Amino acid sequence: MKTTISQFMLRSGIYSGSNSRALVPSLFAGLGANRVVLFSDRGLEKAGVVEKVADLFKSSFVGSGPELVGTYLDISQDAESRCINEAARYAREFGADALLAVGGGSVLDTVKGVKYALHKGLEDIKEAISGGLLYESFPKAGFIPIPHIAIPTTAGTGAEVSPIAVIYNEDIQMKTSIIHPFINADMAILDPDLTVGLPPMITAFTGFDALTHAIEALASPTATALTDAQALHAIRLIEKNLPVAVADGGNLEARMDLLQASLMGITAFSFALNAIPIHNLAHAYGAMFRIPHGLANAVFLPVVMEYIPQLYLPKVSELAEALRVDVKGDTSETALEKVVEKIRLLQHKVGLPADFKEYNISEEALQRTIPAVMKDPAAVSFPLPKELIAAIAKRVAPLGVK
């Protein structure tokens, strides 16, 4: 219902544009930072992205202002709790009072975990996520006074601004979540220059991650006009620009639009958060088979829309319009079929697989996905019956079916 209490908050300051990263030292100065640690990964170090950002501190505020005191690069896929604990220890050793995250979703969520651990004095982040989900809401969840800037290098997760940190808990082999209104960055820098080297496949599946955020937000039973506005325009931008960025990684306009679409998609998703069956499945498969999150979402998106049509039918006309699908005169059911077909065509156009064949998932492993999906924190609001999970499994992992 439109009159049900809802929340919408975009707390992060957002700076966009080519070379906007140059603002980082002055923004940290404005936040009162003195000792900054930069967090990224080895891939971005090899690509020269880490150096581009680190050099900003050499040419600015010489002898005064914020200082880059350390760089931590050993961050792996899925924001593992082990990495968060090691990164937090590194920050403590270097006396960091500010955090700079440069990378994709794994890096951005790792730094959120570091921020939370430092604020709460945790040696092991798993203490906060032992049950799979930690939800702290305002006003009980207070401001975290650690200056924090995030620079996404992929247009997918939108983790720079979301109040959610998705963290892999090795002990229970589950992707867990911390939801906290102040865990996201104080400032987000959307610099398309830092995304031009992203390979086509990663560009494609991170783009589908953002598309999934937007579509699940639009379909949510708790969506509002505020979240719909963000979701629908994100969908428009992704449909238009993702094929361009995949074909021509150096197209800065397409890269810029995708970064902003990613941010809008996660904003809609975070504040319409309710029924997210695509993410539910993607979390479980990602944790079990280490499938990149965006790729898992890309495979599940059209399949889930076919298997759970009732979730998407109420707003199928708006979705079709955003995807530039002509459904004039069609029934809602036919319109949804056309929308799913358009999503599959987009999937194919950007070079993404329609299933997980390359992961060689066995029949036995597929059976284990059923309890994994059912116990994932994303299942709380919209649990999937085991028969449906099994049916979807047959579609996405045909090699596992005997």
C-alpha positions in Angstrom: 0.0 0.0 0.0 1.2 3.5 -0.8 0.3 4.7 2.7 2.4 2.1 4.5 5.4 3.6 6.2 8.5 3.5 4.0 12.0 4.9 4.1 14.2 6.5 1.4 17.6 7.9 2.1 20.5 8.7 -0.2 23.1 9.7 2.3 26.3 9.7 0.2 27.5 12.8 -1.6 27.9 12.0 -5.2 30.6 13.5 -7.5 30.5 12.4 -11.2 32.5 12.9 -14.3 35.8 12.3 -16.0 38.7 12.8 -13.6 36.4 13.4 -10.7 38.8 11.3 -8.7 41.0 14.4 -8.5 38.6 15.7 -5.8 39.4 12.9 -3.3 42.2 14.6 -1.3 40.1 17.8 -0.8 37.0 15.8 0.0 38.9 13.9 2.7 40.2 17.2 4.1 36.6 18.5 4.3 35.7 15.3 6.2 38.4 15.9 8.7 40.6 13.0 7.6 44.3 12.9 8.4 45.6 9.3 7.8 44.0 7.5 4.8 44.3 3.9 3.9 43.5 2.9 0.3 41.8 -0.5 -0.2 41.7 -2.2 -3.6 42.8 -5.5 -5.3 45.7 -6.9 -7.2 43.9 -6.8 -10.5 43.4 -3.1 -10.3 47.0 -2.6 -9.2 48.1 -4.4 -12.4 45.7 -2.2 -14.4 47.3 0.9 -13.0 44.1 2.1 -11.4 45.5 2.0 -7.8 48.5 4.2 -8.9 46.2 6.7 -10.5 44.3 7.2 -7.3 47.3 7.0 -4.9 49.2 9.6 -6.9 46.5 12.2 -6.1 47.9 12.4 -2.6 51.4 13.2 -3.9 50.4 16.2 -5.9 47.9 17.7 -3.4 48.2 19.1 0.1 52.0 18.8 0.2 53.1 19.1 3.8 49.5 19.4 5.0 46.1 17.9 4.8 45.3 14.2 4.5 48.1 11.7 4.0 47.9 8.3 2.3 49.6 6.1 4.9 49.0 2.7 3.4 47.6 0.6 0.6 45.9 -2.8 1.2 45.4 -4.9 -1.9 44.8 -8.5 -0.8 41.0 -8.4 -1.3 39.4 -11.4 -3.0 36.0 -12.2 -4.5 32.9 -12.0 -2.4 34.2 -9.7 0.4 35.3 -12.7 2.5 35.2 -12.2 6.2 38.9 -13.3 6.4 39.9 -10.4 4.1 37.8 -8.0 6.2 39.6 -9.0 9.4 43.0 -8.7 7.8 42.2 -5.4 6.2 40.9 -4.0 9.6 44.1 -5.2 11.3 46.1 -3.4 8.6 44.1 -0.2 9.1 44.7 -0.3 12.9 48.5 -0.9 12.4 48.8 2.2 10.3 46.7 4.3 12.5 44.1 5.0 9.8 41.3 7.4 10.6 39.9 7.4 7.1 39.0 4.7 4.5 39.3 4.9 0.6 37.7 2.1 -1.3 38.6 1.7 -5.0 37.2 -1.3 -6.8 34.2 -3.4 -7.6 31.6 -4.7 -5.2 33.9 -7.0 -3.3 36.3 -4.2 -2.5 33.5 -1.7 -1.6 31.7 -4.2 0.6 35.0 -5.3 2.3 35.7 -1.7 3.2 32.2 -1.4 4.6 33.0 -4.4 6.8 36.3 -2.8 7.9 34.4 0.4 8.8 31.9 -1.5 10.9 34.6 -3.6 12.6 36.7 -0.5 13.5 33.6 1.3 14.8 32.4 -1.6 16.9 35.9 -2.8 18.0 35.5 -6.2 16.4 38.5 -8.4 15.8 36.4 -10.8 13.8 33.6 -9.5 11.6 31.9 -12.9 11.8 30.8 -12.0 15.3 28.4 -9.6 13.7 27.0 -12.0 11.0 27.0 -15.4 12.7 23.3 -15.7 12.0 23.5 -14.6 8.4 21.9 -11.2 8.8 22.5 -8.2 11.0 19.9 -5.4 10.6 20.5 -2.2 12.5 18.1 0.7 11.8 18.0 4.4 12.6 17.9 5.8 15.3 19.5 2.9 17.2 22.1 2.6 14.5 24.1 5.8 15.0 26.4 7.7 12.7 29.8 6.0 12.1 32.4 8.9 12.4 35.1 7.4 10.1 35.6 9.4 6.9 34.9 7.1 4.0 35.1 7.6 0.2 34.3 5.0 -2.4 35.2 4.9 -6.0 33.5 2.1 -8.0 35.5 0.7 -10.9 32.5 -1.4 -12.1 29.0 -0.3 -12.9 27.1 -3.1 -11.2 26.7 -3.4 -7.4 26.2 0.3 -6.5 27.8 -0.7 -3.2 29.4 2.7 -2.9 26.0 4.1 -1.7 23.9 1.2 -0.5 23.3 0.7 3.2 24.1 -3.0 2.8 27.4 -4.9 3.0 27.3 -8.4 1.6 30.0 -10.5 3.3 30.9 -14.1 2.7 31.0 -16.0 6.1 33.4 -18.9 5.5 32.3 -20.7 8.7 28.7 -21.2 7.5 29.5 -20.9 3.7 26.9 -18.2 3.2 26.7 -14.8 1.8 25.6 -12.7 4.8 24.5 -9.1 5.1 25.0 -6.2 7.4 22.3 -3.5 6.9 23.1 -0.2 8.6 22.1 3.3 7.5 25.6 4.7 8.0 27.8 1.9 6.6 27.9 3.3 3.1 30.5 5.9 2.0 30.2 9.6 2.9 31.2 10.4 -0.7 30.9 8.4 -3.9 33.1 9.3 -6.8 31.8 8.1 -10.2 34.8 8.5 -12.6 34.2 6.8 -15.9 38.0 7.0 -16.7 38.6 4.2 -14.1 36.2 1.8 -15.8 37.4 1.9 -19.4 39.8 -1.0 -18.9 37.1 -3.3 -17.6 36.9 -6.4 -19.8 33.7 -6.9 -21.9 32.5 -9.9 -20.0 32.8 -8.2 -16.6 31.2 -5.1 -18.0 28.3 -7.2 -19.2 27.6 -9.2 -16.0 28.1 -6.2 -13.7 25.7 -4.3 -15.9 23.2 -7.2 -15.5 23.7 -7.0 -11.7 22.5 -3.4 -11.8 19.6 -4.3 -14.1 18.6 -7.0 -11.7 18.6 -4.5 -8.8 16.4 -2.2 -10.7 13.9 -4.9 -11.9 13.6 -6.5 -8.4 13.1 -3.0 -6.9 10.3 -2.2 -9.4 8.6 -5.6 -8.7 8.9 -5.3 -5.0 5.6 -5.3 -3.0 7.1 -2.4 -0.9 8.1 -0.2 -3.9 7.3 3.5 -3.8 7.2 6.3 -6.3 10.7 7.3 -5.1 12.1 3.8 -5.7 10.2 3.4 -9.0 11.7 6.6 -10.4 15.2 5.4 -9.7 14.6 1.9 -10.9 12.9 2.8 -14.2 15.5 5.3 -15.3 18.3 2.8 -14.3 16.7 0.3 -16.6 16.4 2.8 -19.5 20.1 3.7 -19.1 21.3 0.1 -18.9 19.3 -1.1 -21.9 20.7 1.8 -24.0 24.3 1.9 -22.8 25.3 -1.6 -21.8 25.7 -3.0 -25.4 27.7 0.2 -26.3 30.1 -0.2 -23.3 30.6 -3.9 -24.0 31.4 -3.2 -27.7 33.5 -0.1 -27.0 35.0 0.0 -23.5 36.5 3.4 -24.1 33.1 5.1 -24.6 33.1 7.5 -21.7 29.5 8.6 -22.1 28.2 5.0 -22.0 30.5 4.3 -19.0 29.2 7.4 -17.2 25.6 6.5 -17.7 26.1 3.0 -16.5 27.8 4.2 -13.3 24.9 6.4 -12.6 22.4 3.7 -13.5 24.2 1.3 -11.1 23.9 3.8 -8.3 20.2 4.4 -9.0 19.5 0.7 -9.3 20.9 -0.2 -5.9 19.2 2.8 -4.3 15.9 1.6 -5.5 16.7 -1.9 -4.5 17.9 -1.0 -1.0 14.7 1.0 -0.1 12.2 -1.3 -1.8 13.9 -4.3 -0.3 11.4 -7.2 0.1 10.9 -9.9 -2.5 14.2 -10.6 -4.1 14.1 -14.2 -5.4 16.8 -13.6 -8.1 19.3 -12.4 -5.5 18.2 -15.2 -3.2 19.2 -17.8 -5.8 22.3 -15.9 -6.9 23.6 -15.6 -3.3 23.3 -19.3 -2.7 24.9 -20.4 -6.0 27.6 -17.7 -5.7 28.5 -19.0 -2.2 28.5 -22.6 -3.2 30.1 -22.5 -6.6 32.0 -19.2 -6.4 30.1 -17.8 -9.4 30.6 -14.0 -9.7 27.5 -12.3 -8.3 26.6 -10.4 -11.5 26.9 -13.4 -13.6 24.7 -15.4 -11.3 22.1 -12.6 -11.4 22.3 -12.4 -15.2 21.5 -16.1 -15.6 18.7 -16.2 -13.1 17.0 -12.9 -14.1 14.9 -14.1 -17.2 14.4 -17.6 -15.7 12.9 -16.4 -12.4 10.7 -13.9 -14.3 9.3 -16.8 -16.2 8.8 -19.0 -13.2 7.3 -16.3 -10.9 5.3 -14.2 -13.3 2.9 -12.9 -10.6 5.7 -10.8 -9.1 6.4 -8.9 -12.3 2.9 -8.7 -13.9 1.6 -5.6 -11.9 4.2 -3.3 -13.4 5.0 -5.0 -16.7 3.8 -2.1 -18.8 6.2 0.3 -17.1 9.0 -2.3 -17.4 8.3 -2.8 -21.0 8.4 0.9 -21.8 11.8 1.3 -20.0 13.2 -1.6 -22.0 11.8 -0.2 -25.3 9.4 -3.1 -25.8 6.2 -2.4 -27.7 3.4 -4.1 -25.8 0.5 -1.9 -26.9 -2.7 -3.9 -27.0 -1.1 -7.0 -25.4 -2.3 -8.8 -22.3 -0.1 -8.5 -19.2 1.0 -12.1 -19.7 2.0 -11.5 -23.3 3.8 -8.3 -22.4 5.8 -10.2 -19.8 6.8 -12.8 -22.4 8.1 -10.0 -24.6 10.0 -8.4 -21.8 11.7 -11.7 -20.9 12.5 -12.2 -24.6 14.1 -8.7 -24.7 16.2 -9.5 -21.6 17.4 -12.7 -23.2 18.3 -10.9 -26.4 20.2 -8.3 -24.3 21.9 -11.1 -22.5 23.0 -12.7 -25.8 24.0 -9.4 -27.3 26.5 -8.6 -24.6 28.0 -12.1 -24.7 26.6 -13.6 -21.5 25.7 -17.3 -21.0 22.1 -18.4 -20.5 23.1 -21.0 -17.9 26.0 -22.3 -15.7 27.2 -25.1 -18.0 30.8 -24.0 -17.6 30.7 -24.7 -13.9 29.9 -28.4 -14.4 27.4 -28.5 -11.4 26.6 -32.1 -10.5 23.2 -33.5 -9.7 24.4 -34.0 -6.1 25.5 -30.3 -5.9 22.2 -29.2 -7.4 20.3 -31.0 -4.6 22.4 -29.1 -2.0 21.3 -25.8 -3.6 17.7 -26.3 -2.3 18.5 -25.9 1.4 21.1 -23.3 0.6 18.5 -21.1 -1.2 15.9 -21.7 1.6 18.2 -20.6 4.4 19.7 -17.6 2.6 18.8 -14.3 4.4 17.2 -13.1 1.2 14.5 -15.7 1.6 13.1 -14.1 4.7 10.5 -11.9 3.0 9.8 -14.1 0.0 10.6 -17.8 0.6 10.8 -20.1 -2.4 9.3 -23.6 -2.2 11.8 -26.4 -2.7 9.9 -27.6 -5.8 10.4 -24.3 -7.5 14.1 -24.1 -6.5 14.6 -27.5 -8.0 12.8 -26.6 -11.3 14.8 -23.5 -11.7 18.0 -25.5 -11.0 17.2 -27.8 -14.0 17.0 -24.7 -16.2 20.2 -23.0 -15.1 22.5 -26.1 -14.7 21.4 -28.7 -17.3 24.6 -30.7 -17.0 23.6 -31.6 -13.5 20.3 -33.2 -14.6 20.5 -36.9 -15.3 
